[in-house]
Amino acid sequence: MGEKYVVFEIGENCYSIPLAEVSQIIRYENVTAVPTAPAFVDGVINVGGEVIPVVNLRIRFSLPRREVSRRNRVIILRRQDIRYGILVDTVREILDLDPNSIISEAADVFGLKSEFVQGIVRGRETLLVLLDIFRVLATSPEVPIRE
């Protein structure tokens, strides 16, 4: 029995993050723009009375901005007592991955910095890039992350 991962798409590629880092997955609705936010922050949302920043991973990964559709989802992440939302093109599935199948010697993959990548694993239909999502968020000084 392996660890469960959320598989999602951004552009033409599939990425995954551990399900243990996800508190919920919601539709992209009622996002309030923040005028002084960096370009990759779409705005903030109110989830259960908590204001959560929403990072657009398309922009964060230097892909062109795309019109939001019904397929887009916001994955709410939690680290300690801080929550973040990441906007993805679509959530595909939740997979149970064997840790022994993860190739961790990933250098630069799909144009991402190697420190963003925990490894690569073969999914059912494609290769999955396992992201260190908190490192992706932490590399920008505008989005503080507590370790």
CNS distance restraints for C-alpha pairs under 8 A (distance, minus, plus):
assign (resid   1 and name CA) (resid  96 and name CA) 7.40 0.50 0.50
assign (resid   1 and name CA) (resid  97 and name CA) 7.87 0.50 0.50
assign (resid   1 and name CA) (resid  98 and name CA) 6.75 0.50 0.50
assign (resid   2 and name CA) (resid  96 and name CA) 5.47 0.50 0.50
assign (resid   2 and name CA) (resid  97 and name CA) 4.93 0.50 0.50
assign (resid   2 and name CA) (resid  98 and name CA) 4.34 0.50 0.50
assign (resid   2 and name CA) (resid  99 and name CA) 6.21 0.50 0.50
assign (resid   3 and name CA) (resid  18 and name CA) 7.32 0.50 0.50
assign (resid   3 and name CA) (resid  96 and name CA) 5.44 0.50 0.50
assign (resid   3 and name CA) (resid  97 and name CA) 5.45 0.50 0.50
assign (resid   3 and name CA) (resid  98 and name CA) 6.61 0.50 0.50
assign (resid   3 and name CA) (resid  99 and name CA) 7.11 0.50 0.50
assign (resid   4 and name CA) (resid  18 and name CA) 6.07 0.50 0.50
assign (resid   4 and name CA) (resid  19 and name CA) 5.54 0.50 0.50
assign (resid   4 and name CA) (resid  20 and name CA) 7.67 0.50 0.50
assign (resid   4 and name CA) (resid  94 and name CA) 6.50 0.50 0.50
assign (resid   4 and name CA) (resid  95 and name CA) 5.45 0.50 0.50
assign (resid   4 and name CA) (resid  96 and name CA) 4.36 0.50 0.50
assign (resid   4 and name CA) (resid  97 and name CA) 6.17 0.50 0.50
assign (resid   5 and name CA) (resid  16 and name CA) 5.95 0.50 0.50
assign (resid   5 and name CA) (resid  17 and name CA) 5.37 0.50 0.50
assign (resid   5 and name CA) (resid  18 and name CA) 4.30 0.50 0.50
assign (resid   5 and name CA) (resid  19 and name CA) 4.79 0.50 0.50
assign (resid   5 and name CA) (resid  20 and name CA) 8.00 0.50 0.50
assign (resid   5 and name CA) (resid  94 and name CA) 5.49 0.50 0.50
assign (resid   5 and name CA) (resid  95 and name CA) 5.25 0.50 0.50
assign (resid   5 and name CA) (resid  96 and name CA) 6.35 0.50 0.50
assign (resid   5 and name CA) (resid  97 and name CA) 7.04 0.50 0.50
assign (resid   6 and name CA) (resid  16 and name CA) 5.31 0.50 0.50
assign (resid   6 and name CA) (resid  17 and name CA) 5.51 0.50 0.50
assign (resid   6 and name CA) (resid  18 and name CA) 6.22 0.50 0.50
assign (resid   6 and name CA) (resid  19 and name CA) 5.53 0.50 0.50
assign (resid   6 and name CA) (resid  91 and name CA) 7.43 0.50 0.50
assign (resid   6 and name CA) (resid  92 and name CA) 7.76 0.50 0.50
assign (resid   6 and name CA) (resid  93 and name CA) 6.10 0.50 0.50
assign (resid   6 and name CA) (resid  94 and name CA) 4.57 0.50 0.50
assign (resid   6 and name CA) (resid  95 and name CA) 6.53 0.50 0.50
assign (resid   7 and name CA) (resid  14 and name CA) 6.69 0.50 0.50
assign (resid   7 and name CA) (resid  15 and name CA) 5.71 0.50 0.50
assign (resid   7 and name CA) (resid  16 and name CA) 4.39 0.50 0.50
assign (resid   7 and name CA) (resid  17 and name CA) 6.96 0.50 0.50
assign (resid   7 and name CA) (resid  91 and name CA) 6.09 0.50 0.50
assign (resid   7 and name CA) (resid  92 and name CA) 5.50 0.50 0.50
assign (resid   7 and name CA) (resid  93 and name CA) 5.33 0.50 0.50
assign (resid   7 and name CA) (resid  94 and name CA) 5.91 0.50 0.50
assign (resid   7 and name CA) (resid  95 and name CA) 7.08 0.50 0.50
assign (resid   7 and name CA) (resid 128 and name CA) 7.85 0.50 0.50
assign (resid   8 and name CA) (resid  14 and name CA) 5.65 0.50 0.50
assign (resid   8 and name CA) (resid  15 and name CA) 5.44 0.50 0.50
assign (resid   8 and name CA) (resid  16 and name CA) 6.11 0.50 0.50
assign (resid   8 and name CA) (resid  88 and name CA) 6.82 0.50 0.50
assign (resid   8 and name CA) (resid  89 and name CA) 7.35 0.50 0.50
assign (resid   8 and name CA) (resid  90 and name CA) 5.65 0.50 0.50
assign (resid   8 and name CA) (resid  91 and name CA) 4.19 0.50 0.50
assign (resid   8 and name CA) (resid  92 and name CA) 5.23 0.50 0.50
assign (resid   8 and name CA) (resid  93 and name CA) 7.25 0.50 0.50
assign (resid   9 and name CA) (resid  13 and name CA) 5.71 0.50 0.50
assign (resid   9 and name CA) (resid  14 and name CA) 4.56 0.50 0.50
assign (resid   9 and name CA) (resid  15 and name CA) 6.12 0.50 0.50
assign (resid   9 and name CA) (resid  88 and name CA) 6.44 0.50 0.50
assign (resid   9 and name CA) (resid  89 and name CA) 5.54 0.50 0.50
assign (resid   9 and name CA) (resid  90 and name CA) 5.42 0.50 0.50
assign (resid   9 and name CA) (resid  91 and name CA) 6.41 0.50 0.50
assign (resid   9 and name CA) (resid  92 and name CA) 7.14 0.50 0.50
assign (resid  10 and name CA) (resid  14 and name CA) 6.55 0.50 0.50
assign (resid  10 and name CA) (resid  15 and name CA) 7.51 0.50 0.50
assign (resid  10 and name CA) (resid  57 and name CA) 7.29 0.50 0.50
assign (resid  10 and name CA) (resid  58 and name CA) 6.26 0.50 0.50
assign (resid  10 and name CA) (resid  88 and name CA) 5.85 0.50 0.50
assign (resid  10 and name CA) (resid  89 and name CA) 5.21 0.50 0.50
assign (resid  10 and name CA) (resid  90 and name CA) 7.37 0.50 0.50
assign (resid  11 and name CA) (resid  58 and name CA) 7.27 0.50 0.50
assign (resid  11 and name CA) (resid  63 and name CA) 7.54 0.50 0.50
assign (resid  11 and name CA) (resid  89 and name CA) 7.07 0.50 0.50
assign (resid  13 and name CA) (resid 110 and name CA) 7.94 0.50 0.50
assign (resid  13 and name CA) (resid 128 and name CA) 7.86 0.50 0.50
assign (resid  14 and name CA) (resid 126 and name CA) 7.59 0.50 0.50
assign (resid  14 and name CA) (resid 127 and name CA) 7.19 0.50 0.50
assign (resid  14 and name CA) (resid 128 and name CA) 5.34 0.50 0.50
assign (resid  14 and name CA) (resid 129 and name CA) 6.53 0.50 0.50
assign (resid  15 and name CA) (resid 128 and name CA) 5.23 0.50 0.50
assign (resid  15 and name CA) (resid 129 and name CA) 4.66 0.50 0.50
assign (resid  15 and name CA) (resid 130 and name CA) 5.85 0.50 0.50
assign (resid  15 and name CA) (resid 131 and name CA) 6.68 0.50 0.50
assign (resid  16 and name CA) (resid 128 and name CA) 6.50 0.50 0.50
assign (resid  16 and name CA) (resid 129 and name CA) 6.13 0.50 0.50
assign (resid  16 and name CA) (resid 130 and name CA) 4.88 0.50 0.50
assign (resid  16 and name CA) (resid 131 and name CA) 6.09 0.50 0.50
assign (resid  17 and name CA) (resid  21 and name CA) 7.37 0.50 0.50
assign (resid  17 and name CA) (resid 130 and name CA) 5.88 0.50 0.50
assign (resid  17 and name CA) (resid 131 and name CA) 5.74 0.50 0.50
assign (resid  17 and name CA) (resid 132 and name CA) 7.18 0.50 0.50
assign (resid  17 and name CA) (resid 133 and name CA) 6.95 0.50 0.50
assign (resid  18 and name CA) (resid  22 and name CA) 7.31 0.50 0.50
assign (resid  19 and name CA) (resid  94 and name CA) 7.77 0.50 0.50
assign (resid  21 and name CA) (resid  77 and name CA) 5.65 0.50 0.50
assign (resid  21 and name CA) (resid  78 and name CA) 5.99 0.50 0.50
assign (resid  21 and name CA) (resid  79 and name CA) 7.27 0.50 0.50
assign (resid  22 and name CA) (resid  75 and name CA) 6.79 0.50 0.50
assign (resid  22 and name CA) (resid  76 and name CA) 5.84 0.50 0.50
assign (resid  22 and name CA) (resid  77 and name CA) 4.59 0.50 0.50
assign (resid  22 and name CA) (resid  78 and name CA) 6.38 0.50 0.50
assign (resid  23 and name CA) (resid  75 and name CA) 7.85 0.50 0.50
assign (resid  23 and name CA) (resid  76 and name CA) 5.61 0.50 0.50
assign (resid  23 and name CA) (resid  77 and name CA) 5.61 0.50 0.50
assign (resid  23 and name CA) (resid  78 and name CA) 6.26 0.50 0.50
assign (resid  24 and name CA) (resid  75 and name CA) 6.19 0.50 0.50
assign (resid  24 and name CA) (resid  76 and name CA) 5.25 0.50 0.50
assign (resid  24 and name CA) (resid  77 and name CA) 7.39 0.50 0.50
assign (resid  25 and name CA) (resid  73 and name CA) 6.63 0.50 0.50
assign (resid  25 and name CA) (resid  74 and name CA) 5.77 0.50 0.50
assign (resid  25 and name CA) (resid  75 and name CA) 4.54 0.50 0.50
assign (resid  25 and name CA) (resid  76 and name CA) 5.96 0.50 0.50
assign (resid  26 and name CA) (resid  73 and name CA) 5.69 0.50 0.50
assign (resid  26 and name CA) (resid  74 and name CA) 5.30 0.50 0.50
assign (resid  26 and name CA) (resid  75 and name CA) 6.53 0.50 0.50
assign (resid  26 and name CA) (resid  76 and name CA) 7.70 0.50 0.50
assign (resid  27 and name CA) (resid  70 and name CA) 7.56 0.50 0.50
assign (resid  27 and name CA) (resid  72 and name CA) 6.64 0.50 0.50
assign (resid  27 and name CA) (resid  73 and name CA) 4.79 0.50 0.50
assign (resid  27 and name CA) (resid  74 and name CA) 5.97 0.50 0.50
assign (resid  28 and name CA) (resid  68 and name CA) 7.78 0.50 0.50
assign (resid  28 and name CA) (resid  70 and name CA) 7.97 0.50 0.50
assign (resid  28 and name CA) (resid  72 and name CA) 6.32 0.50 0.50
assign (resid  28 and name CA) (resid  73 and name CA) 5.51 0.50 0.50
assign (resid  28 and name CA) (resid  74 and name CA) 5.77 0.50 0.50
assign (resid  28 and name CA) (resid  87 and name CA) 7.52 0.50 0.50
assign (resid  29 and name CA) (resid  45 and name CA) 7.98 0.50 0.50
assign (resid  30 and name CA) (resid  45 and name CA) 6.42 0.50 0.50
assign (resid  31 and name CA) (resid  42 and name CA) 7.41 0.50 0.50
assign (resid  31 and name CA) (resid  43 and name CA) 5.81 0.50 0.50
assign (resid  31 and name CA) (resid  44 and name CA) 5.51 0.50 0.50
assign (resid  31 and name CA) (resid  45 and name CA) 5.00 0.50 0.50
assign (resid  32 and name CA) (resid  42 and name CA) 7.89 0.50 0.50
assign (resid  32 and name CA) (resid  43 and name CA) 5.13 0.50 0.50
assign (resid  32 and name CA) (resid  44 and name CA) 5.26 0.50 0.50
assign (resid  32 and name CA) (resid  45 and name CA) 6.33 0.50 0.50
assign (resid  33 and name CA) (resid  42 and name CA) 6.16 0.50 0.50
assign (resid  33 and name CA) (resid  43 and name CA) 4.14 0.50 0.50
assign (resid  33 and name CA) (resid  44 and name CA) 6.56 0.50 0.50
assign (resid  34 and name CA) (resid  42 and name CA) 7.69 0.50 0.50
assign (resid  34 and name CA) (resid  43 and name CA) 5.25 0.50 0.50
assign (resid  34 and name CA) (resid  44 and name CA) 7.24 0.50 0.50
assign (resid  37 and name CA) (resid  41 and name CA) 6.05 0.50 0.50
assign (resid  37 and name CA) (resid  42 and name CA) 7.94 0.50 0.50
assign (resid  37 and name CA) (resid  43 and name CA) 7.32 0.50 0.50
assign (resid  37 and name CA) (resid 142 and name CA) 8.00 0.50 0.50
assign (resid  38 and name CA) (resid 142 and name CA) 7.24 0.50 0.50
assign (resid  39 and name CA) (resid  59 and name CA) 7.41 0.50 0.50
assign (resid  40 and name CA) (resid  55 and name CA) 5.73 0.50 0.50
assign (resid  40 and name CA) (resid  56 and name CA) 5.28 0.50 0.50
assign (resid  40 and name CA) (resid  57 and name CA) 7.22 0.50 0.50
assign (resid  40 and name CA) (resid  59 and name CA) 5.12 0.50 0.50
assign (resid  40 and name CA) (resid  60 and name CA) 5.47 0.50 0.50
assign (resid  41 and name CA) (resid  53 and name CA) 6.96 0.50 0.50
assign (resid  41 and name CA) (resid  54 and name CA) 5.68 0.50 0.50
assign (resid  41 and name CA) (resid  55 and name CA) 4.42 0.50 0.50
assign (resid  41 and name CA) (resid  56 and name CA) 5.87 0.50 0.50
assign (resid  42 and name CA) (resid  53 and name CA) 7.79 0.50 0.50
assign (resid  42 and name CA) (resid  54 and name CA) 5.66 0.50 0.50
assign (resid  42 and name CA) (resid  55 and name CA) 6.02 0.50 0.50
assign (resid  42 and name CA) (resid  56 and name CA) 6.08 0.50 0.50
assign (resid  43 and name CA) (resid  53 and name CA) 5.88 0.50 0.50
assign (resid  43 and name CA) (resid  54 and name CA) 5.59 0.50 0.50
assign (resid  43 and name CA) (resid  55 and name CA) 7.68 0.50 0.50
assign (resid  44 and name CA) (resid  51 and name CA) 6.24 0.50 0.50
assign (resid  44 and name CA) (resid  52 and name CA) 5.27 0.50 0.50
assign (resid  44 and name CA) (resid  53 and name CA) 4.32 0.50 0.50
assign (resid  44 and name CA) (resid  54 and name CA) 5.58 0.50 0.50
assign (resid  45 and name CA) (resid  51 and name CA) 5.60 0.50 0.50
assign (resid  45 and name CA) (resid  52 and name CA) 5.31 0.50 0.50
assign (resid  45 and name CA) (resid  53 and name CA) 6.56 0.50 0.50
assign (resid  45 and name CA) (resid  54 and name CA) 7.14 0.50 0.50
assign (resid  46 and name CA) (resid  50 and name CA) 5.40 0.50 0.50
assign (resid  46 and name CA) (resid  51 and name CA) 4.66 0.50 0.50
assign (resid  46 and name CA) (resid  52 and name CA) 6.30 0.50 0.50
assign (resid  47 and name CA) (resid  51 and name CA) 6.54 0.50 0.50
assign (resid  47 and name CA) (resid  52 and name CA) 7.12 0.50 0.50
assign (resid  52 and name CA) (resid  83 and name CA) 6.17 0.50 0.50
assign (resid  52 and name CA) (resid  84 and name CA) 5.55 0.50 0.50
assign (resid  52 and name CA) (resid  85 and name CA) 6.42 0.50 0.50
assign (resid  53 and name CA) (resid  83 and name CA) 8.00 0.50 0.50
assign (resid  53 and name CA) (resid  84 and name CA) 5.60 0.50 0.50
assign (resid  53 and name CA) (resid  85 and name CA) 5.90 0.50 0.50
assign (resid  54 and name CA) (resid  74 and name CA) 7.55 0.50 0.50
assign (resid  54 and name CA) (resid  84 and name CA) 6.41 0.50 0.50
assign (resid  54 and name CA) (resid  85 and name CA) 4.40 0.50 0.50
assign (resid  54 and name CA) (resid  86 and name CA) 5.39 0.50 0.50
assign (resid  54 and name CA) (resid  87 and name CA) 6.48 0.50 0.50
assign (resid  55 and name CA) (resid  60 and name CA) 7.51 0.50 0.50
assign (resid  55 and name CA) (resid  84 and name CA) 7.71 0.50 0.50
assign (resid  55 and name CA) (resid  85 and name CA) 6.11 0.50 0.50
assign (resid  55 and name CA) (resid  86 and name CA) 4.77 0.50 0.50
assign (resid  55 and name CA) (resid  87 and name CA) 5.99 0.50 0.50
assign (resid  56 and name CA) (resid  60 and name CA) 6.24 0.50 0.50
assign (resid  56 and name CA) (resid  86 and name CA) 5.91 0.50 0.50
assign (resid  56 and name CA) (resid  87 and name CA) 4.75 0.50 0.50
assign (resid  56 and name CA) (resid  88 and name CA) 7.00 0.50 0.50
assign (resid  57 and name CA) (resid  61 and name CA) 5.86 0.50 0.50
assign (resid  57 and name CA) (resid  86 and name CA) 6.40 0.50 0.50
assign (resid  57 and name CA) (resid  87 and name CA) 5.94 0.50 0.50
assign (resid  57 and name CA) (resid  88 and name CA) 6.25 0.50 0.50
assign (resid  58 and name CA) (resid  62 and name CA) 6.33 0.50 0.50
assign (resid  58 and name CA) (resid  63 and name CA) 4.96 0.50 0.50
assign (resid  58 and name CA) (resid  64 and name CA) 6.64 0.50 0.50
assign (resid  58 and name CA) (resid  65 and name CA) 6.45 0.50 0.50
assign (resid  58 and name CA) (resid  87 and name CA) 7.94 0.50 0.50
assign (resid  58 and name CA) (resid  88 and name CA) 7.31 0.50 0.50
assign (resid  59 and name CA) (resid  63 and name CA) 5.38 0.50 0.50
assign (resid  59 and name CA) (resid  64 and name CA) 6.45 0.50 0.50
assign (resid  59 and name CA) (resid  65 and name CA) 6.20 0.50 0.50
assign (resid  61 and name CA) (resid 112 and name CA) 7.14 0.50 0.50
assign (resid  68 and name CA) (resid  72 and name CA) 6.30 0.50 0.50
assign (resid  71 and name CA) (resid  89 and name CA) 6.55 0.50 0.50
assign (resid  71 and name CA) (resid  90 and name CA) 5.34 0.50 0.50
assign (resid  71 and name CA) (resid  91 and name CA) 8.00 0.50 0.50
assign (resid  72 and name CA) (resid  87 and name CA) 6.99 0.50 0.50
assign (resid  72 and name CA) (resid  88 and name CA) 5.84 0.50 0.50
assign (resid  72 and name CA) (resid  89 and name CA) 4.63 0.50 0.50
assign (resid  72 and name CA) (resid  90 and name CA) 4.92 0.50 0.50
assign (resid  72 and name CA) (resid  91 and name CA) 7.71 0.50 0.50
assign (resid  73 and name CA) (resid  87 and name CA) 5.85 0.50 0.50
assign (resid  73 and name CA) (resid  88 and name CA) 5.60 0.50 0.50
assign (resid  73 and name CA) (resid  89 and name CA) 6.63 0.50 0.50
assign (resid  73 and name CA) (resid  90 and name CA) 5.83 0.50 0.50
assign (resid  73 and name CA) (resid  91 and name CA) 6.71 0.50 0.50
assign (resid  74 and name CA) (resid  85 and name CA) 5.73 0.50 0.50
assign (resid  74 and name CA) (resid  86 and name CA) 5.30 0.50 0.50
assign (resid  74 and name CA) (resid  87 and name CA) 4.52 0.50 0.50
assign (resid  74 and name CA) (resid  88 and name CA) 6.31 0.50 0.50
assign (resid  75 and name CA) (resid  85 and name CA) 5.43 0.50 0.50
assign (resid  75 and name CA) (resid  86 and name CA) 5.27 0.50 0.50
assign (resid  75 and name CA) (resid  87 and name CA) 6.59 0.50 0.50
assign (resid  75 and name CA) (resid  88 and name CA) 7.53 0.50 0.50
assign (resid  76 and name CA) (resid  83 and name CA) 6.68 0.50 0.50
assign (resid  76 and name CA) (resid  84 and name CA) 5.65 0.50 0.50
assign (resid  76 and name CA) (resid  85 and name CA) 4.41 0.50 0.50
assign (resid  76 and name CA) (resid  86 and name CA) 6.60 0.50 0.50
assign (resid  77 and name CA) (resid  83 and name CA) 5.47 0.50 0.50
assign (resid  77 and name CA) (resid  84 and name CA) 5.19 0.50 0.50
assign (resid  77 and name CA) (resid  85 and name CA) 6.10 0.50 0.50
assign (resid  77 and name CA) (resid  86 and name CA) 7.77 0.50 0.50
assign (resid  78 and name CA) (resid  82 and name CA) 5.79 0.50 0.50
assign (resid  78 and name CA) (resid  83 and name CA) 4.46 0.50 0.50
assign (resid  78 and name CA) (resid  84 and name CA) 6.53 0.50 0.50
assign (resid  79 and name CA) (resid  83 and name CA) 6.41 0.50 0.50
assign (resid  79 and name CA) (resid 146 and name CA) 7.50 0.50 0.50
assign (resid  80 and name CA) (resid 146 and name CA) 7.83 0.50 0.50
assign (resid  97 and name CA) (resid 101 and name CA) 7.40 0.50 0.50
assign (resid  98 and name CA) (resid 102 and name CA) 7.32 0.50 0.50
assign (resid 101 and name CA) (resid 121 and name CA) 6.07 0.50 0.50
assign (resid 101 and name CA) (resid 122 and name CA) 7.66 0.50 0.50
assign (resid 102 and name CA) (resid 119 and name CA) 5.85 0.50 0.50
assign (resid 102 and name CA) (resid 120 and name CA) 5.58 0.50 0.50
assign (resid 102 and name CA) (resid 121 and name CA) 4.82 0.50 0.50
assign (resid 103 and name CA) (resid 119 and name CA) 5.19 0.50 0.50
assign (resid 103 and name CA) (resid 120 and name CA) 5.13 0.50 0.50
assign (resid 103 and name CA) (resid 121 and name CA) 6.19 0.50 0.50
assign (resid 104 and name CA) (resid 118 and name CA) 5.96 0.50 0.50
assign (resid 104 and name CA) (resid 119 and name CA) 4.04 0.50 0.50
assign (resid 104 and name CA) (resid 120 and name CA) 6.49 0.50 0.50
assign (resid 105 and name CA) (resid 119 and name CA) 6.66 0.50 0.50
assign (resid 106 and name CA) (resid 114 and name CA) 6.70 0.50 0.50
assign (resid 106 and name CA) (resid 117 and name CA) 6.86 0.50 0.50
assign (resid 106 and name CA) (resid 118 and name CA) 7.46 0.50 0.50
assign (resid 106 and name CA) (resid 119 and name CA) 5.63 0.50 0.50
assign (resid 106 and name CA) (resid 120 and name CA) 6.81 0.50 0.50
assign (resid 107 and name CA) (resid 113 and name CA) 7.67 0.50 0.50
assign (resid 107 and name CA) (resid 114 and name CA) 4.87 0.50 0.50
assign (resid 107 and name CA) (resid 117 and name CA) 7.89 0.50 0.50
assign (resid 108 and name CA) (resid 112 and name CA) 5.77 0.50 0.50
assign (resid 108 and name CA) (resid 113 and name CA) 5.61 0.50 0.50
assign (resid 108 and name CA) (resid 114 and name CA) 4.91 0.50 0.50
assign (resid 109 and name CA) (resid 113 and name CA) 7.35 0.50 0.50
assign (resid 109 and name CA) (resid 114 and name CA) 7.05 0.50 0.50
assign (resid 109 and name CA) (resid 117 and name CA) 7.81 0.50 0.50
assign (resid 109 and name CA) (resid 129 and name CA) 7.92 0.50 0.50
assign (resid 112 and name CA) (resid 116 and name CA) 6.69 0.50 0.50
assign (resid 112 and name CA) (resid 117 and name CA) 7.56 0.50 0.50
assign (resid 113 and name CA) (resid 117 and name CA) 7.23 0.50 0.50
assign (resid 115 and name CA) (resid 132 and name CA) 7.73 0.50 0.50
assign (resid 115 and name CA) (resid 135 and name CA) 7.35 0.50 0.50
assign (resid 116 and name CA) (resid 131 and name CA) 5.75 0.50 0.50
assign (resid 116 and name CA) (resid 132 and name CA) 5.25 0.50 0.50
assign (resid 116 and name CA) (resid 133 and name CA) 6.99 0.50 0.50
assign (resid 116 and name CA) (resid 135 and name CA) 5.98 0.50 0.50
assign (resid 116 and name CA) (resid 136 and name CA) 5.57 0.50 0.50
assign (resid 117 and name CA) (resid 129 and name CA) 6.76 0.50 0.50
assign (resid 117 and name CA) (resid 130 and name CA) 5.87 0.50 0.50
assign (resid 117 and name CA) (resid 131 and name CA) 4.73 0.50 0.50
assign (resid 117 and name CA) (resid 132 and name CA) 5.73 0.50 0.50
assign (resid 118 and name CA) (resid 129 and name CA) 7.75 0.50 0.50
assign (resid 118 and name CA) (resid 130 and name CA) 5.36 0.50 0.50
assign (resid 118 and name CA) (resid 131 and name CA) 5.59 0.50 0.50
assign (resid 118 and name CA) (resid 132 and name CA) 5.76 0.50 0.50
assign (resid 119 and name CA) (resid 129 and name CA) 6.20 0.50 0.50
assign (resid 119 and name CA) (resid 130 and name CA) 5.20 0.50 0.50
assign (resid 119 and name CA) (resid 131 and name CA) 7.40 0.50 0.50
assign (resid 120 and name CA) (resid 127 and name CA) 6.74 0.50 0.50
assign (resid 120 and name CA) (resid 128 and name CA) 5.60 0.50 0.50
assign (resid 120 and name CA) (resid 129 and name CA) 4.75 0.50 0.50
assign (resid 120 and name CA) (resid 130 and name CA) 5.74 0.50 0.50
assign (resid 121 and name CA) (resid 127 and name CA) 5.79 0.50 0.50
assign (resid 121 and name CA) (resid 128 and name CA) 5.32 0.50 0.50
assign (resid 121 and name CA) (resid 129 and name CA) 6.78 0.50 0.50
assign (resid 121 and name CA) (resid 130 and name CA) 7.47 0.50 0.50
assign (resid 122 and name CA) (resid 126 and name CA) 6.10 0.50 0.50
assign (resid 122 and name CA) (resid 127 and name CA) 4.47 0.50 0.50
assign (resid 122 and name CA) (resid 128 and name CA) 6.02 0.50 0.50
assign (resid 123 and name CA) (resid 127 and name CA) 5.48 0.50 0.50
assign (resid 123 and name CA) (resid 128 and name CA) 5.99 0.50 0.50
assign (resid 131 and name CA) (resid 136 and name CA) 7.85 0.50 0.50
assign (resid 132 and name CA) (resid 136 and name CA) 6.47 0.50 0.50
assign (resid 133 and name CA) (resid 137 and name CA) 6.33 0.50 0.50
assign (resid 134 and name CA) (resid 138 and name CA) 5.88 0.50 0.50
assign (resid 134 and name CA) (resid 145 and name CA) 7.11 0.50 0.50
assign (resid 135 and name CA) (resid 139 and name CA) 6.11 0.50 0.50
assign (resid 136 and name CA) (resid 140 and name CA) 7.92 0.50 0.50
assign (resid 137 and name CA) (resid 143 and name CA) 6.31 0.50 0.50
assign (resid 137 and name CA) (resid 144 and name CA) 7.74 0.50 0.50
assign (resid 137 and name CA) (resid 145 and name CA) 7.22 0.50 0.50
assign (resid 138 and name CA) (resid 143 and name CA) 6.24 0.50 0.50
assign (resid 138 and name CA) (resid 144 and name CA) 5.99 0.50 0.50
assign (resid 138 and name CA) (resid 145 and name CA) 5.37 0.50 0.50
assign (resid 140 and name CA) (resid 144 and name CA) 7.50 0.50 0.50
